[in-house]
Structure formats: C-alpha cells, structure tokens
Amino acid sequence: MKIGELARAGGVNVETIRYYQRRGLLAQPVRHEGPRRYTRSDLGRLQSIRSAQTAGFTLDEIATLLALDTGDRTAARDLARVRIAALDEKIATLQTMRGALARLADECTSEQSGPCPIIDAFSFEPEKSAKSART
C-alpha cells in the first residue's frame, strides 16, 4: 500500500508516518519503481505505536519497547511502572486543577453581586498584581 493508504488504515495522517520514520519508529521502505510500498507488517507496527500512545507511553518509551526482545519482561514491566507513576502524578495534578475550578464554579452563583470569581481568578490586572506584590 502507498503511504496515504497506510495513513488511512492506521488512523493517522501522512505527516505522522513521516515523523515516526524520522524518529526511527517506522522503517521507510525502499523505493523501487514508483512510490514506496508499505506492508501489513508496517500497518501492524503503526497500530502498535498508536496503541502504546493510548496507554500513555511517550514516543521515546515506545522506541524502547519496540527495541526490546519479546521475552524481556523485566525491562517492559519497569518501563510500564515508570509510566504508571508519571500518569499517577498527572492524575493528581488534574484532580487539584479540577477541585480549584469546581470551587470557583460553586462561588460563582447568580445570587451574588460583584465580579465573577472565575473571571476574576483568571484576569490579569497590573495594578492588582503590583499591590499584592508589595503586601
């Protein structure tokens, strides 16, 4: 299949495939006569990359996974545990952000007067910043 067909079958755009090739995640087929042709194996590798991304792995981690021998359970498990820890940290950060936004939304009731706490929390006023920096 041509690169456009591979892209469609893999649910990505052509530039994504080219980027993966530059990163060494996908091989670039040799050009014979006419356009380069990709195989089912290339599609399988592309789908593996996309699946690993969905699981939260970075492209560097995916390159490491792809380079591992299929029997190297220890290295794969260690890589997964590092990714799990990073995801846990990200989840904690997102929960903190959600809590702060939920509090602002609760404070922004229509019965209250004055500035909306949501808009007020995200507006930058140089005078206000200078006063709080002095106090």
C-alpha positions in Angstrom: 0.0 0.0 0.0 1.1 3.6 -0.5 1.8 6.0 2.3 -1.7 7.6 2.1 -3.3 4.2 2.3 -1.2 3.2 5.3 -2.1 6.5 7.0 -5.8 6.0 6.4 -5.7 2.3 7.6 -3.7 3.4 10.7 -6.0 6.4 11.5 -3.2 8.9 11.2 -2.1 11.5 8.6 0.8 11.1 6.3 3.0 13.6 8.2 2.6 11.4 11.3 4.0 8.4 9.4 6.9 10.5 8.2 7.5 11.8 11.7 7.6 8.2 13.0 10.1 7.4 10.3 12.4 10.3 11.3 12.2 9.1 14.9 13.1 5.6 13.8 9.8 4.0 14.9 8.8 3.0 11.4 11.0 1.9 8.6 10.9 3.7 5.3 10.5 1.2 2.5 13.0 1.2 -0.3 11.7 2.9 -3.4 11.8 0.6 -6.4 10.0 1.8 -9.5 7.3 4.2 -8.4 6.1 5.1 -4.9 7.2 3.3 -1.8 5.1 0.4 -0.8 4.1 -0.5 2.8 3.1 -3.9 4.0 0.7 -5.3 6.6 3.7 -5.6 8.9 4.2 -1.8 8.7 0.5 -1.3 9.5 0.8 -3.6 12.5 3.8 -1.7 13.8 1.9 1.6 13.3 -1.1 0.2 15.2 1.3 -0.9 18.0 2.7 2.6 18.2 -0.7 4.1 18.4 -1.9 1.6 21.0 1.2 2.3 23.2 0.4 6.0 22.9 -3.1 5.4 24.0 -1.7 3.6 27.1 0.2 6.8 27.9 3.7 5.9 26.7 5.9 8.6 25.2 7.5 8.1 21.8 10.9 7.6 23.4 9.4 4.9 25.7 7.7 3.3 22.6 11.0 3.2 20.8 12.5 1.4 23.8 9.6 -1.0 23.9 9.9 -1.8 20.2 13.6 -2.5 20.6 13.1 -4.9 23.5 13.1 -8.6 23.0 9.6 -10.0 23.5 10.9 -12.2 26.3 12.4 -9.2 28.3 9.6 -9.0 30.8 11.6 -7.2 33.4 12.5 -4.2 31.2 9.0 -3.9 29.9 7.5 -4.1 33.4 9.9 -1.5 34.7 9.1 0.8 31.8 5.4 0.4 32.5 5.8 1.1 36.2 7.7 4.3 35.4 4.8 5.3 33.1 2.2 4.4 35.7 4.0 6.7 38.2 4.0 9.5 35.7 0.3 9.0 35.0 -0.5 9.0 38.7 1.3 12.3 39.1 -0.6 13.8 36.2 -3.9 12.5 37.6 -3.1 14.1 40.9 -2.4 17.4 39.2 -5.6 17.2 37.2 -7.6 16.4 40.3 -6.1 19.5 42.0 -7.0 21.6 39.0 -10.5 20.2 38.9 -11.0 20.9 42.6 -9.9 24.5 42.2 -12.2 25.1 39.2 -15.1 23.4 40.9 -14.7 25.7 43.9 -14.6 28.7 41.6 -17.8 27.5 39.8 -19.5 27.0 43.2 -18.6 30.5 44.2 -20.0 31.9 41.0 -23.6 31.8 41.9 -26.1 34.2 40.2 -27.4 35.4 43.6 -24.1 37.1 44.5 -23.0 40.5 43.3 -19.6 41.7 42.2 -17.1 40.2 39.8 -17.5 36.6 38.9 -14.8 34.6 40.8 -14.0 32.6 37.7 -13.3 35.6 35.5 -11.6 37.4 38.4 -9.3 34.4 39.1 -8.0 34.4 35.5 -7.8 38.1 34.8 -4.5 39.9 35.0 -4.6 43.4 36.2 -1.2 45.0 36.6 -2.4 47.3 39.5 -3.7 44.4 41.4 -0.5 42.4 40.9 1.7 45.3 42.0 -0.4 45.8 45.2 -0.3 42.2 46.1 3.5 42.1 45.5 4.0 45.0 47.9 1.9 43.4 50.7 
